[in-house]
Amino acid sequence: MAPYGQSTVGTVLVVINIGRSQAGEYKCEASNDCGNSTETATIYVQYAPTITNISGGQTVNKGDVVSLFCMAEGNPAPTMTWTKVADNSPVNFPMIIRGSQDEGLYRCTAENGVGSPVTRDVSMTVHRNPCLEECTNGRNCREFGKYLCLCPKGKTGQNCKENDTMAAVIMISLKINNKKWREELTDLSDLYTQEFVEVIVDSVDEEFKGSGVREINVTRLREGSVIADISLTFGEPVGESEVESLLQETVNDGSLGTLKVDTFAVGATLPGFVTIPGPVPSEPTKVNKDVIYGSVIGVLGLILAVIAVFIAWKHHKRERDDRLNAGTRRSRTLRINEGFELERINGNLSTVAHHDPGHYMDLNEVRSLNGPATDPTRSYLEINEYAPLHPGTRSWEVERENVTIEKVIGKGAFGQVAQGKASNLRGREETITVAIKMLKGNARDLEKKDLLSELEIMKKLKPHPHVIKLLGCVTKSDPLLVLIEYVPYGDLRGYLRKSRHLEDNYFKDPDIKPQTSLTSQQLMKFSWQVADGMHYLSSKNIIHRDLAARNVLVGERERCKMEFWYCALRNLHDSYKIMQDCWQENPDDRPVFESLRDDLKKMENQHQRLINMQLYDNILYASVE
């Protein structure tokens, strides 16, 4: 019998359609005038596993060490296993690729006793022969910068029977054909020479990636077009035959990076130049001396005729230059006209330096490069001009899981640039810091198409020391990412302002900031680098149209590099069209002021949302010393 006044009451909590969100701790509380009491109960919800992340398809070579990852969630924690689909045999990672027998599908299975196990498959492709040719005479296919048919380490010769010269420092000489000799090149401390040396170092470094080279030094420049003597320092001893084979493969097309090179020498003693061998002509069975004498006389006569024509041409050119100089003294009034570099108002020079406007394209017109080419050889060269070194990685595409975005460092109207890390770029396993171009959330399909167009342009550009370099891209799934080289100094506008201790937020928190004011020599160097980058873009028939300090990035060793946002350049098209209309040679073809006013007002209304007033201030950049 219950004591007087005591009563028992109860309540029931009913949970229907229980799911993950109902998991947790529940508390029951009872209270009256004398106090309260609580008890807790916990509900554990078990659910079947799901695979949340997995490696993408792999293309590998024999001898590679491969790791595949697979992530899953579930309650209880799922058990993960890898098997090869072909024979259902268990696989442990990392694994060393033995050959074609390791090619096929690999399956990740996650199970925890709740529901059915879940699986995802990953494909693995093994290159049959990355050298793309059969290696003979004792040579085997191995990587030294590129995959080449090389003798075993330490061996050389036609049948790999001779001992190779092994050293950690190898001397090479390159004959550079697209550079005219100047006396300043004898002085390696000269500013002009230093810029050229940087181009040489960058070109050699680009081609020798993956070879283990640690340091590249230009020790001397000599006359003969321009001959560059270069020391290559490697992390471990390498064979002279390895360096020679890599150079042979690299300059097969007559170029090394941005340099035109078809002749080289390898060895500490700098032997005579070795020209790339071509097919050896067969020796004639009988020599006709009369034919030889006649040929020699004919060639000498032709040479004399050419010399006579050249002298006459020089004489004619000197007379024409004298007439032009006289005309220059008579009239100093110049104007710029589309299709002419320089035209006199009085018409005296209306036929001088004429260029067909069709020779130049702005960035809106570069898409036509993808169209049919009138010259099949040029089309082939354009496609292969910037191909990666490894035959198995002739794609710029990077797996999304190999890219990590760390922080946003710059923004525009529709685009933004982030700092991040990327691995497995162009077949290299190391992880490097990159800049990542991507679109903002408010971007339209048009801006995405523009960024893709910019990507296609960058793919066609050969590496240049003063143009930002493309490293890779992610295009198979959204968001679209364009990976370019990371510049630790930020943009030129911010670098100049920070050198005067002024605030600038256009490029957020660059890694390296100027500590002192810039010198005149540094500013002259910046100007030359910007001009060189613009000259290179012009040589590729590209008009930048948005040259500003904010679009010039400052990389390692304070080197300026040109950058552009395609979608920003497109918005300049209307104003560029107005300028072209105003440059019409016939005054009757130029627009009237009322038309100009209406067009400008229309442009203002259309692009008002693109204007970011935070980019402007009242502080003018004057002296920097």
Buried (B, 14 or more C-beta within 10 A) or exposed (E): EEEEEEEEEEEEEEEEEEEEEEBEEEEEEEEEEEEEEEEEEEEEBEBBBEBEEBBBEBBBBBEBEBEBEBBBBBBEEBBBBBBBBEEEEEBEEEBEBEEEEBBBEBBBBBBBEBEEBBBBEBEBBBBEBBBEEEBEEBBEBBBBBBBBBBBEEBBBEEEBEEEBBBBEBBBBBBBBBEBEBBEEBEEBEBEEBBBBBBBBBBBBBBBBBBBBBEEBEBEBBBEEBBBBBBBBBBEEBBBBBBBBBBBBBBBEEEBBBBBBBBBBBBBEEBEEEBEEEEEEEEEEEEEEEEEEEEEEEEEEEEEEEEEEEEEEEEEEEEEEEEEEEEBEEEEEEEEEEEBBEEBBEEEBBEEBEEEEEEEBBBBBEBBEBEEEBEEEEEBEEBBEBBBBBBBBBEEBEBBEBBBBBEEBBBBBBBBBBBBBBBBBBBBBEEEBEBBBBBBBEEBEEEBBBBBBBBBBBBBBBBBBBBBBBBBBBBBEEEBBBBBBBBBBBBBBBBBBBBBBEEEBEBBBEBEEEBEEEBEEEBBEBBEBBBEBBBEBBEEBBBBBBBBEBBBBBBBEEBBBBBBBBBBBBBBBEBBBEBEEBEBEEEEEEEBEEEEBEEBEEEBEEEBEEEEEEEEEEEEEEEEBE
